[in-house]
Amino acid sequence: MAKKKAAHGGARLGAGRKPSEDGPSVPVTATVPESLVTALEAIAEAEGWSRSKAVTEAIRLLVARKKR
């Protein structure tokens, strides 16, 4: 019996999400006061960011401040 061909041609070179300048992303789960989430979402909306991007930027600022 003959083998069936794949339904698609396989992965394309350069396809998919581009890697971040900081390396691969990992999920982080945290419990945060609702008031902080509301404030963070307001900032994210004003900047045109996702919530994830806003959290990343907040962590980046904290890490930079602590390195000084």
Buried (B, 14 or more C-beta within 10 A) or exposed (E): EEEEEEEEEEEEEEEEEEEEEEEEEEEEEEEEEEEEEEEBBEEBEEEEBEEEEBBBBBEEEEEEEEEE
